[in-house]
Amino acid sequence: MKRSVQAVTRQAIPLKWTVLVLAPLFGNVAQAEPEHDHVQHLPEVEVTAHAHDSNSDLHKRMVNSADSTSLLQDYTGLYSYQAGGISALPNIRGMNDNRIRILVDGAELTAACANNMNAPLTYISPAAVANVSVLAGITPVSMGGDSIAGTITVDSAKPIYAASADAWLYQGSFSTVYRSNNNGLSTALNATAASDNLSLNFTSTMDKGQSYRDGNGDKVRATQFERHIQTLTIGAKGENEDFMLRLSHQEVPHQGFPNQYMDLVGNKADSINASYNHRFAWGDLDTRIYWQEVSHEMGFFSSEKTGSMPMNTHGKDMGYSVKATIPLSDVHTLRIGNDLHRNKLDDFWPPVPGDTMMMGPNTYVNINDGRRTRLGVFAEVESQWNSRWSSLFGARVDHVRTSTGEVQAYGGMMGMADIAAASAFNAGSRSASDNHLDVTATGKYELSETASVEFGYARKTRSPNLYERYSWGAGQMARMMIGWFGDLNGYVGNPDLKPEKANTISATMDWHDVDKKFWQLRVTPYYTYVQDYIGVERIGTFASGTRAYLRFDNQDAQFYGINADAAKQLWQDTAWGEGRVRASLAWTRGERTNGDSLYQIMPLNARVSLEQKKGAWSNGMDVQFVDSKTRVDDARFERETGGYTLVDLRSSYQWQKVRLDFTVTNLFDRYYALPTGGLNYANWKADGSTGPIGTLAGMGRSVNVGLTLDF
C-alpha cells in the first residue's frame, strides 16, 4: 500500500486554539473520521473494492441530472432504481441502498421516511460533489460495517488555503445548467476566502424541474422537484493537523414520486459535521463527529397526483468515528478504530380533518421513539510483502440495538384491523440486539508488468432497519404506505427478523500496458451467498389480486455475476488531438436458493464511450445497451420490460475561467421502460384508475446546457 503522509511546513496558528474557539458550537461531542487530506490508498481489489477515480465524469453527470445518484452510473455493476427526481436509490450487484453504507462527507445518514424519499444522497447536489468513490463487495472493515453490498462515499471539496502568509486568497465560481426535457434548472454559487491556515467557504445550490416526458412525448406525471442547500465550511490547519467544520441546511419544498402512492411536500434538514486529523510521529489519527436533524412530510401538492392524507416523520442521525493508521514496518500498516452511529425516528400520521371513520380521529403512530444504535470496533493489517505480493486482513465487531415505543391506530370504526394490530404490537417485544462479526481477506499478485490478479473473501453483516422490523399496520391503507420499492404493494414489518450474513468471494484479472496509459482490460466474476437475506413472503393480495401484502422475512439468497471493463487509446498527438474508447459490461443474477428471482435485478447491460480531446475541446458519445428483463420477482408482481439502446452526445469547451457544457441525452428520443423503475401509479390514477398499471418509462430526449464561471 502507498501511504502519503504530507508534512505541512507553513507557519500556522496552533490548531488547538481554533478548536477551542469553535468547540462551544458542538457541546459535548465525540470525534470521528476526517476529510481525506491524505487519501488512504486501499489495495485495488476490484474483487472486493476498487476505488475508481470519477472526477473526469462529474461535469458530464452534473449537466445531465440534478440527482447525485447519477454520478455513480459509470461504475460497472452499480445502477439505480427510480424514485423522485433527486432521489434515485443506488444498487450494487443486485443489492439495494439499505445494504450499502453511504457516506456523505463522511457522515452516515438514514432515510427518515417509509418510502425512502429523503435517502442519503438527496442531501448533496451534484454541483457540490468533488469526489465519488465506490467500493463494491469485499469492502475493507475500516470502511464500515452493518452493510453487505459495499460502500459509497460522496465528498464535497476540501478547504483550500492561500499559498503564503502574506496575502489572502479569494476565489469562487458560479454555475448554471438548463435541461430541456423537464424545463430543469440547477445553479450553484461557491465562494472562498482563505489565509494560509484558515479557510472560509460558502456554497449554495438549487435544483428544480417539472415533470419529464418519455420518448413518446407523454408526460410522466409526479416527477417534478425542487431543492435548496446552503453550506458553510470552516477549515483550519497547523503544521501536522487539520480541522474542518461544515454546517448545512437543506430544504425540499416538494418532490413527486410517480411510483408511490404519495409525494414529498416538505423536507428540512440541518446538519453539523466536524473532522480533525493529526499526523503524529507514530502515524495518523483521523476523527469525525456528525449530527443531522430532519423534519419530513408526505402528502399531495399538485393536480398530477391528488389526495388528502398527511404523513410526518422526525429523524435524527448522530455519530462519530476514530481511526488510527500506524506503520508497523516497511511491510505492514495497522489500522484500528471505533465508530458509532445512532438513528432516532418518529413516524406519525395526523388525522384527516373530518374523517372519524378511517383516517381519524386519532393520530396514527407508526414508529414511536424508534432507535437504532450501532457501535463498532475494527482492526486490519495491510502488507506489501514484496514488489509483487500485497494483502489486507481485517476483522470487525459491531453491536446493533433497535427499539421502539408503543404505537396506536387511527381509532375509527373502519380501522378495526389496525386497532387489533396495534394492541398486539404493544404487547409484544419491541427491542432487539444483534452482534456482528465481519472479516475481510484480500490479496493481489503482480504476474508481470502487464498482468495482475486480485482475489478475496469477506463476511459482512447487516441488521434490519426500523421499518423492516417495526412497521406493524394490518389494514390495507396502512400497509400501502410502507415500502421504498416502487411496486405499489403493501408491506408489514417483522420484529423477529435476524441480521443478514453475506459471504462473498471474487477475483479480478487485470491486463494492461506497462504504463497503464494505452489499454486495459479487467474482468471480475463474483459470488455472494446471503444467509437470512431480508426478503418478503406474500401473506395476501388486494386490488382484485393484482397487488400483494408482503411481510419482511428471512430467506437465503445468492447473487452472482461478472463485470468487465476495457479501455484503449485510439490515437494521440494528431490533428484530432487524443482519442479513447471505453467499454463496460455487467451481468448479475439475484435469486432465492429455491431459484425464485429477486426484485429489481438489472438485466445484462453494457456501455461504450468514444472520447476525443483537442485543446480546449472535449467531446464524447456514450451508447448504452440494456437487455430485456424476463427474470422477475413473482411474489411482488414485478413486470417484465423490453430491451433498449440509448445514445448520448456530450461536448465541453474550456476557455480561461469559463467552461461551457453541452449534452444531448437519449439522442433518438427512444421510448423505454425502466427495468428497475417499478409501476407508474401517477399516470394510472390520472387516467381514471382503470386497467393494469403500466411500468415507469425513462426520460425522452433532453438537450442540456451548462455554464461555469470561475472568479
N, C-alpha and C positions, 0 to 999 in steps of 0.2 A: 504494500500500500504506500502511496505517496502522501507524505504529510507536508503541509505548507503552513508552518507557524511563522507568521510575519512579525518581525520586530519593528515597532514604530519608534523612530528616533527623534521626532519633532518634540520641541518643548511644549508641555501641555499643563493645564490646570489639573491638579490631582483629582482623579475621578471620584474619590470618596466624598469630596465636598459637594460635587454635583448631585450625587446620590442622596446625601443628607438634606440638601435643599428640596429635592423633589419627593422625598420619602413621605411627607405628610399627605400627598395625594393618594397614597395607597393604604395607609393604615398599617395593620399587621398583615403582611403578605409574605408568601414563601417565594423561593426563587425557581427559575427554570431556564430552559434551553435558549441560547441567544440567536441573534441574527447571524447567519453563517459568514462572518467576515473572513474566516479561513475555512474553506469548504472541506468537509470531511469526504475524502475520496474512498468510497466503498469499492470492494472488488467488483469488477464489471461482470457479474454473473447474471446474464440475461436469463439464465435458468431460473434465476431467482429474481434478481432485482438488477436491472440495468438502468442506471440513471441517464436518461437522454438529455442532451442539451437542446432545448427547444426554442431558444431566443430568436433564431432566424425566422421562425414561423409566427411569432407573436403578432407582428404587424398585420400579416395576412389574415389571421383569425380574428383580430380585433375589428378589422374592417367588415368582415363577413357576418359577425354576430355580436349581440350585446351580452351573450351568455358566456361566462368564463369557462364553462364546461367545453365550449367549442375549441379552446386552446389545447385540449387533450386529443383531438381527433387524429393526429399524425402518429400516435403511439400504437403500434401494432398490437392487436389483441384487446385494445380498450375501445369501447364505444359507449354511447349514452342512450337512455330511453327518455322519450319526450315527456315533459311536464309543462310548465309555463314557459314564457318567452325568455326568462332569465333563470330558469330552474331545472334544466335537464339534469338527470341523475346518472352519474358515471357507473360503468360496469367493466370489470376487469376479468377476462377469461370466463365469462358467464356468471360472475358473482357480483351482486349489486352493491349500491353505495353503503348500506348498513354493514357490509362485510369488509369495507375499505376504510382504512384510517386516513382521514382527510384533514390536513393541517393548513390553515390559512394564516400566514405569518407566524407559524409555529404553534398556533392555538388549535386545540381540538374542540370543534363546535358540534352541537347536536340540533337536529331539526325539531323545533318546538311546534309540531303540527302533525295531526293524524294522517295527513296526506303528503308530508314532506315538502310543503310549499315554501319553506324557508330553510332549505338544505344548506350545508356549509358554504358552497361556492357561490351562493347568492349574495354573500357579504363582501364581495370584491368584484369590481368591474374589470373587464378585460383591459381597459385603458390604464389601469393601475398596476397590472401584473408585470413584474420584471423578470421573473424566473419561474419555470414549472419543472417539476421532477416527478417521474412515475417509477415506482419500484414494484414490480409485479411478482406475485407468487412467493418466492422464498426470501422474504424481507428480513434483513438483519434485526436482531432483537432490540438493538439500540434505537431502531426507528419506530418502536412502539409495539404494544400488544393489543389484545381484545379485538383482533381483526384477523381474517383468514385469506383475503384476496390480495392484499398489497397495501401500499402507502402512496398517497398523492400529496405533494407539497406544492403550494402556490404562495409565492412571496412577492411583496411589494419591493420597491427599490430600497436599498440600504442608504443610510445617511451619507452624504458627501461632505468634504471639508476643503477649505482653502489650502493652497499649496505652501503657503508660508504664513508666519505670524504678522506680517507687515500689512496685509490687506484682507478685507472680507470678500468672500465670493458671493455673487448674486447671479442666479440663473433660474430659468423656468421654461415652461412650454405650454402651448395651448393646442389641443387637437379637436377635430370635429369629424364626424362620419355621418353620411346620409345613405340610407338603404331604400331603394325604390319600392320593393315589393310590399312592405308594410308601412311605408312612409316613416321609417325608423330614423331616429336621430340620437347620436351619442356625442357628448362633449366631455372634455377633461382639461382642467387647469391645474398646473403644477408649478409651485414657486418655492425657491430655496434661498436662504441667507445663511452663510456659514463662515466661521473663522477657522483657524487650523485645528481647533479642538472642540468646537461647539457648532452644531448644525440644527437649523430650524426649517421644517418643510411643511407646506400646506398643500393638500390635494383635494380637489372637488370634482366629482364625476356625476354625470346624468345620463341615463339611458331610458328611452321610451320608444314605443312603436304601437301602431294599430294592428288589427288582426290581419294576418297574411293571406295570400291567395295561393292555391295549389296550381299544378301545371295545366289544369283545365280552365283556370281563371275564376274558380269558385272560391268564395271567402271561407276560410277555416275559422269559424266563429270562436269567440272567447280565447283569442291568443294575443290580446293587447296587454301592454305592461308599461310601468313607469317606475324608476328607481333613482334615488339621490343618495350619495355618500360623501361625507366630508371627513377628512383625516388630518390630524396634526401629529407630526413626528418630531421628536426632540432627540438628538444624538449627541453624545459626548465621548471623548476618548482621551486616554492617557498613554503613557509610554508602552504599557503592556496590558491595557484594559480598554474595554468598550462598553458603553451603556446606551440603551435605546428605550424610549418611551413613546408608545403610539396610542393616541386617543381617537376614537372613531364613532361617528353617528350615521346610522342608515335609516332611510325611510322609503317604503314601497307603498305608495297610495293605493295602487291596485295592480292586479295581475290576473289574467284569465287563464283557466285550465280547461281545455276542450275535452279532456278525457277524465274529468272529475265531476261529481255532482254539484260542487260549489266552487267559488272563486275566492281569491285573496282580496280583501277590502281594506287591509291596513297591516303593515309590519314595521315596527320601530325597534331599533336595536342600538344600544350604547355599549362600547367595549373599551377596556384598558388592557394594554399588552406591553410588558416591560421585559427586557432581557439584559443580562450582564455577563460579560466574558472576560476572563483574566488568564493571561499566559504566564504561568509560573516556570521556574527552572525545571520542575519535575514533569510538567505537562500543561494541559489546558483544562480550565473549569468553565463550563457553559451552563448558564441558568436562565430560566424564563418563568414568569408568572403572568396569568391572564384571567380576565373576568369579562363576561358579557351577559347583558340582561335584554330580554326580548318580550315585547308585547305584540301579539299576533291575533288577527281576526279574520275569519272566513265568513262569506255571505254572498251577496249578489250586487253588482254595481252597474250593469248595462242591460240594454234590451237584447243583447246577443245571448244571454242566459239569464232567465228571470226566476225569482223565488223569494221566499221570506223565511229565513232561519239564521240566527246568529250563532257562531261558534267561536269561542275565545280561548286563547292559551297564554300563559305567562311562564317563561322559561328562563333559567339561569345556567350558565356554564362557568366553571372556575377550575383552575388547576395550576400546577407547577411542574417543572422538571429540572433535575440537577444531573449533569453528566460530566464525568472526568475522563480525559483521554491521556493515558500515561505510556510513553515509550519505555518498554522494559529493557530493550536492547536494540541492536540494529536490525534484528529479525522480527521481534514481537512487539505489538502495541496492544495495550489493555484499555478497554472502555468499561466503566462501571457507572451505574446511575440509578436514580429513583425518580418516579413520577406519579402524579395523582391527577385524576380528572373526576369532577363531580357535576352531575346534571340534575337540576331540580325542575319539576314541571307541574303546573296546574292546568287542567283541560276541562273547561266548563261551558255549557251551552245555555245561555239565558232563555227564559220562556218567550215564546212569540206572543206579543200583546193580543189579548182577546181569545187566545186558544187555551182553553182549560181541559180539553179532552185528549189531545195528542201531545203537543209540544208546550205543555204547561200543566198546572200553574207554577210548578217549582222550577228551579234551575237544575238541569241535568248535569251531574258531576261525573265526568268520565274518568279522570285521574285527579286525585286529591292529594296534594303534597307528595307527588311522586319523586322518588330519589333513586339515583343510580350512581354509585361511587366505586371507582376503580383505583386501587393502589398497587404499584408495581415496582419491582427491583430487577436489575439485569446486570449481566457481565458477559463480555465477549473478548476474544483474543484474535487479532488479525496478524498473520505471519507471512513474511516474504522470505521463504526458505532459501531460494537462490534466484537466479535471473529468470528461471522458467516456472518454478512452483510457487503458488501462494494459496493461502487458505483463510477461512473465517469460521470460528466455532463460538457459539454463544448459547446462553440459557437465560430464561426469563420466568419469573413467578409473579402472577397478578392475583389479587383478591377482588372480586366484584360483589357488591351487595346492592340489592334492589328492594324497594318497599313503596307502599302507597297507603293512604288513609281510607276511611270509609267513603262510600260513594252513594249517590241517590239518583233515582229516575225522575222524569218529569212529574209523575204522580197522577196523570189524567186517567180517565176511565178506559181509554183506548191503549193505554200503555201498561196493562197488567203483566205482560211478559217481562218487561224491563223492571217493574217493581219487584217481582219474584226473583229476577236475576240479581238485582242489587242486594236484596236480603241475603241470598246465598253467597254472594261475593264477600259481603261484610262479615259473614260468619266463618269464612274460610281463612286460610293462611295468606297474608298479604306481604310477605317478605321472603327473600331467598338469598343465599350466599353461595358463591361459586369460587372455586380455586382453579387457576390456570397454570399449566406448565408448558412453556414454549421452548423449543430448541431449534437451532439452525446450524447446519454444517455444509460449507461450500468449499470448492476448490477450483483452481484454474491452472492449466498447464499449457505453456507455450511450446507447441510441437516444433515450430520453426519460426523464421521471421515473417512468414506469410500464413500461418495457421495456428489456431489455438482451440482448446476445448474447455468449457466451464460446466460444472456439474454440481448438484447439491440436493439436499433433503431438508425439509422443515416440517415441524409440527406446530400448528398455530391453533389458537382457541378464541372463540367469541361467545359472550353471553348475550341473551336476548335483550332487546331494547324494551322500554317501558310499555310501548303499545303492544308488542308481541306478547308480553307477559300479562298485562293487566287490563286490556280492553275487555269489557265484560257484558256489553249490551246483548239482549236476546231478541229485541224487536227488529223488524226489517229496516226501518229508518236508521236506528242506532248502528246497526252493522254496516249499512251502506256508507256511513260517514268515515269508516276506518279503512285505510288501505292506500298505499303510495304506488300502486302498480298500473293504474290507468285502465283496469279491466272491468270496472263497474260492478264487481262482485261485492259481497258483504263479508266482513271479517270479524272474528272474535278471538280474544287472547286466550292464553293458556298458562296459568300460574305454575304448572308443573314442568314447564319446558326446561330441558337440560342445555348446557353450553354446546356449541358446535366445536368439534375437534377435526381439524383438517391436516392430512398428511400428504405432502407434495414432493414429488421427485421431478427433476427436469435437467436438461442438458442443452448447451448451446455450442454449435460448431461455427467457427468464425474463420473465413478465408479472406485475405486482403493482400494488397501490395505491400511492399516493405515499409513505405512511409504512411500507409493508410490514407492516401490522398486521392488515388485514381480509381480504385474499385474495391468493393467489399460485398461479401455475401454472408449472411448469418441465418442459421436455421435452428429453431428452438422447439423441440417436442416437450410436452409436459403432461403430467397426470396428477390429479388430486382426488383423494378419497376423503369424504367428509362424513364422519360418524356423528349421528344426532343432528344432521342438517335440519334447519328450521324451515320446513316446507308447509304444506297445508293438507288437510283432509276435508273432503266435502261432507257436510252434515245436513244439507238440504238445498232446495232451489227456490227461486221466486221468479217473477216476471214471466209467467207461463213456462217455466222450466228452461229459460234461456240464460239465467244468471244463477250463480251459486252462493250459498252460505258456506264459508270456509273457516275452519278453525286451525290456528297455527299448531303445528305438530312436528315432533322429532321423527326424522326418517334418515336413512343412509342414502348418500348420493355420491356420484362421481363426475368429475369434469376432466376432459382430456382434449388435446388438440395439438396444433402445430402453428407456429408463427415463423414467417420468413421475411427478411429484409435484404434488399440489394441496392447498390448504388454504383454508378460508373461515370467517370468524367468522359464526355464525348469529344470535346475539343477545348483548347485554351490558347490564348495569345494569338488569336486570328482576328480577321475583320469583324467577326461576330462575337468577339470577346471570349467568354467562357461558357461552356455548355455542360449540363449534367443531367442524368436521368436517375430517378429513384423509384423503387417499386417495393410494395409490401403485400403480403398475403396472410390472412388469418382464417383458421378453421377451428371451430370449437364445438364440442358436444357436451351437453349437460343433461344428466338423467338420473332418476332414482335407480337403485340397484335392481328393481324389478323390471327395468327397461323403459318405464314411462318417461317421456321428455319433460324437462323442467321449463319454467316460464321465462320468456324474454331472452332466449338464447339467439344471438346473432347468427344468421346463416353465413356460409362461405362468402368472403368479401376480399377484394383486392383494390389497390390504388397504384396508379402510375403517374409520376410527375416529371415533366420536362421543364428544366430551368435554364435560363440564359441571363448572363450578366455582362454588361459592357459599359464601362464608365459609370455614370450616374444612374443608368437604367438597370432595372431588374425585372425580368418577365418570366411568366410560367404558365403552364397548363396542367391541370390535375384532372385525371379521369378515374372515377370510382365505379367499380363493378360490384354488385350485390346479387347473390343468387336468390332464387325463390325460397320462401320459408315454408317447408312442408312438415317439419317436426315441431309439433305444438303441444302445449300442456292442456290435455283434455279436461282435467279437473277444474281449470279456470275458464273453460270455453274459449281458449285462445284461438284466434283466427289465422289462417294461412295468408301469405302475401306473395305477390309476384316478384320476379327479379327485375332489376333496372340498372341503367348506366347513366351516370351524371358527368357532365363536363363543366369545369370551372376555368375561367381565364383570370389572370392577375398581372398587374404591371405597377411599378412604382418608379418614381424619379426623385432623386435627392439632389437638391441644389443649395449649397451652403447650409443655411439653417432652416430650409423649407423642404418638407417631404410631401409628395403627392402620391396617394394610393388609389388604384382603380381596379375593381374586380367585377366580374360577371359570374354569378353562381347559377347553376342549372341552366347553362347557356341555351339549350334547345327546349327549355320550358317543358320538361317531361313531367307527366303525372306519375306519382308512385306512392304506394302505401308504405309507411314506416314499419319495418319488421318488428320493432320493439316499442311502437308508439301507442299500442292499446286501441281503444274504441273512441269514436268521435261522438260523444254524448251531446255536446253543444249543438252541432248541426242536426242531429236526430231530433232533439227536443224542439228546435226552431222550425223544423219541417213537419211538426204535428205529432211527434212521438208514435209514429206508426211504422210497421215493417221492421226488419232487422237493423241493428245499429251498425253502421259502416266503420271500417278501420280509419285510423287517423292518417291523413295524407301529408306528405312533406311539402316544403315551400317550392313554389314555381320560380321562374327566372327573376333574379334581382340584380340590378345594377347599383353598385356601391362605390361611393367616392369618399375618400378620407384626406384630410389636410392636417399636417402637423407643423407648427411654428415653434422653433426654439429661440429663446432670448436670454 
